[in-house]
Each structure stands twice: as structure tokens, then as C-alpha cells.
Amino acid sequence: MLEAAAAEPDIQVVERRASARHIAVMLIAKLSCADTQTICRIRNISSMGARIETNMALKQGALLALELRSDLKMTGRVMWVKDGNAGIQFDAAIDVSRFLMRSESRIDRRKPRPPRYQCAANVVLVTDGGCFSCSMFDIGLSGAGLCDLPPRTKLRTGHVVKLIADGISSHHATVAWADGNRAGIKFRHPLKYTELQEWLLDYASPHAPLDAVQPDAAGVAYPTRIAH
């Protein structure tokens, strides 16, 4: 009996080993650090940390946030940086299984949205009624948010449009929602990872200060001032 008891592993040791186990993955996430944001890849993950691949110039000790989708976010600290990779220690343990799921069912049936990146860019929207200059206040792999739309644009949900912006190939999209001079569009074909990564680095203006972003009645945040 004594030998059998001695052979049993210590529960705390087993739990520590489980939490330290990293799972190799290829997840795309939004990386926010100080006043900068970009797209990154998570290459492995555990309940207490991750290794990411990014073109952002991170420094050891820097605080950051990662977002895989609107319902999956975590904060942490940079532990090491080497050759475009960085080791992140999370502020709190996560449930890794949630991060490996494509999505979760919700009572309100609203599907979590992939990350969006704040920007302030002048773009052109092509519709059946003509070409219209407007501003883009956020962008992601699957779509973008537009504002400063002229009244004559008259967008409606379901309309097919084309977005033209410097530094990025033109993309056909469908209007997901429209409200006054604002609208959200969903790209027919998602942007490529490298395309968005390079555009955020070279063309997106520094994202708006937090006090310049105000939510509307539905809880959607829009910038109150666009830099041109």
C-alpha cells in the first residue's frame, strides 16, 4: 500500500505541468501595445502564455493585449523577443480549449466578430450611383467600417460596392449595415494576412486616442474625429 501511494503523482505538480504545456497552433490575432496595433500570428499557446510572430518592434517587459475575436481577449507581458517572435506571459490563466474552438453558441445568437483595427484613411467607395470619397475608421480581414459618407450615397443593406484605398488592392464587398453617413461592409473575399499587415504598418494613421472614440446608442464605437 505504501509503495502504491508513493507512486501516485503529486496533483499540484501534474496541474503545473499541464498549465505549462504549449500547444502548437496557427491562430491570427490582433496585437495592441501602447498606442500601436497590428495583426499577428500565435504559434503556440498554453494556459499561461504564448509565442507570437509579429512585425511590431516589441520590448521585453512591455504590456500588451491579444484579441482573437470579440469574445476572446487576454492581456499579458512580453518576456522575451527574438527574430520576429516574442514570448508572452498572460496576466491570468486562460481556458485554452476556448481558443481552439471556431466559435461558441450564444443565447442572443450574435456571432463573435473577428478583430478590427482602428484607422483613419481616405478611401473611395464605388456604387451603382457613382464614386464617393469617404473615410475608413476600422478594417479587418473580413470587412471595414466607413464614415463621412455623402448623403447621395444612399447605401442599403445588401448593396454590392467596391472599396478603393491606397496601399491595398480594390475589393468588392456587401453592405452589412448602414446608418446615416456610416456603414459597415463585408469583403467578398477576405484580405490576405500580409496585405493587411503591411497596410497597417504603412498606411493606417496612428489609431485614435481612447477619449476620441465614443459608442453610439447600440454600443458600437465610432471615432468622433477623423484625421485627413
N, C-alpha and C positions, 0 to 999 in steps of 0.2 A: 504493500500500500504506500509505504514511504517513497519507494522508487517511482511509482506511478505519479505520485503528487509532485515529486521533484522534476519529472519530465514535462509537466504542464507548463506552457509558456506564460510569462507574466502578461496579464491583459493590457497593462499600460504600455509595455514595450511593443506589443502587437499593434495597438492603436497608433503609436508614434510611427511605426514602420509604414502603416497603411497611409497615414497622412503625408508621409514624405515621398510616397511612390508617385513618380511622374508618368503621365500617360502621353504618348506621342500623338499629336493631333495636327491638324492644319485648319485653324479657325481664323476668320477675319474679324478684326475688332477695331473700334475707334480708340485712339490713344490721345489723352489730353494731359498736358503737363504745362504748368504755369499758364501762359496766355497763348499756347500753341496747341493745335490739334492736327492729327493726321490719321491715316489708315495704317494698320499694322497686321502682322500675322502672329498668332500664338502657335508656337511649335511644340511645346509640351506643357502640361498643366497638372497640378496636384491641388489638394485642398488648401494648401498654404502658400502656393506660389506658382510662377510660370516663367517660361523662357519665351521672349518675343523677338521678332525680327522687324526692324524698323529703320527708316532713313532719318529719323529725328535724332539730333545730337543730344543724347541723354547724359546726365552726370550721376555718378554714384551718390546715393542719398536723396535724390530728387523725389518729390511726391508726385504721384500721377493717378489717373483713373482709366480703367478699361471698360468698354461697353460693347457687348456682342449684339445685343438688341435692346429694345426699350425696357424689357423686364429683367435683363441680366447685366448688372453693373457691379464693379468692385474697385476699391481703392487700394493703393499699396505704395511701396518704396523701392527704388532701384538699388539693388545690392551689388551688381557688377555690370560692366559694359565691355564688349569686345567684338570687333569686326561686324558691326551692324546688328549685333544681338545684345540682349540685356536680360538679366535675371531679376525677377520681381518677387518681392515678398508681400503677400496680401495683409491688410490690416486686420482682417478677420477670416476665419476658415470659411470655405465655400463648399457647397454640395456639387462635386464635380459632375455627377450624373445629369444635373440640370443643364450644364453647359454643353453636354454631348448630345442633348435632345434637339431636334429641329425646331420644335415649338411646343407650347403647352396649351391645353384647352383652358379656356377662361369662361367664367359664368356669363360675362357680358358679351362673349363671342367676338371680342375685338382681338384681332391678331397682332401680336407684338411686332413693332416695326424695326427694320434694320437701322443702324446708326445713321444720323445725318450730321453734316459738317457745316458749321456756320461760315458764311462767306459774304462778301459784298462785291458783286460783279455785275457789270453792264452786259446784257445779253439781248438777242433778237429772237422773238417768237414769231414763227410763220404759221398763219392760219388760213382758212378759206377766204377770209376777208382781207388779207394782206400781211405785211410785215410790220411788227410793232416792237419798238425799243422798250425794255423794262429792266428790272433788277432781279437778280437771283440772291436770296438770302440764306438758302441752305441747299446742300446737294449730297447725294449718297450714291451708292452703286445702282440703286433701282429707281431713283427719281430725284426731283428737285422742288423747291419752294420758290415761287415768284411773287413779286410785289411791284408797285408802281405801274400796274397795267393801265393803259389808256381806256377810258370808258367805251370807246368804239370797238374794243377787242371782243366784248360780248361772249366770253367763254362759257361753255356749259359742260357739265359732267359728261364724259364720254367722247368729247370732241378730240379729233386727231390733230396734233400740232407737230411742229419741228422746232427744236431748240438749237440756236447757233451761238456759240461762245468762243472767245479767243482761247487757244491752247487746248481745245478739246474738239473732237470730231462732232459734226452735227448729228443729232439723234431725234428720231421720231418718237413721239410719246402720246399718251392718252391723258386727258384731263381727269384727275381723280376727284377734285373738288374745286369749286370756285366761289369766292365771296368778295364781292366788290372789286377792288383793284388787286386782290391777292388770289393766288391759285396754286394748287399742287398738281404736279404731273408725274406720271409713271412711265419710265422708258420702256419702249417695246423690247429692247434688248439691253440688259444691264451693262454698265460701263466695265471696262477691264480694270483689274486691280492696279496695274502700273499706270494706266491712263489717269485714274483718279488720284493716285499717289503723287504723280508729277504735277498735275494741275493744282492740287492743294499747296504744293511747295512753291510753284512759280507764279500762279495767277490769283489765288484767293487772297483777298486782303486779310490782315490780322482780324480774328473774329471779334465781334462786338463785345465791349465790356458788359458784365452781368447787369449793371444798372441800366443798360440801354436796350434790354430785351424785356418786353412786357407781355404777359399772357392775355389772350382775348377771353371772351365770355366762355368759350368752350375749353379753355385751358391750354390752347395752342400758343406757343411763344413766337412773337414776330419782333424783329428789330424795329425800334422806333426811329432810327436814323440810319440811312444808307450812305456809305462813303462812295463818292464817284471820282 
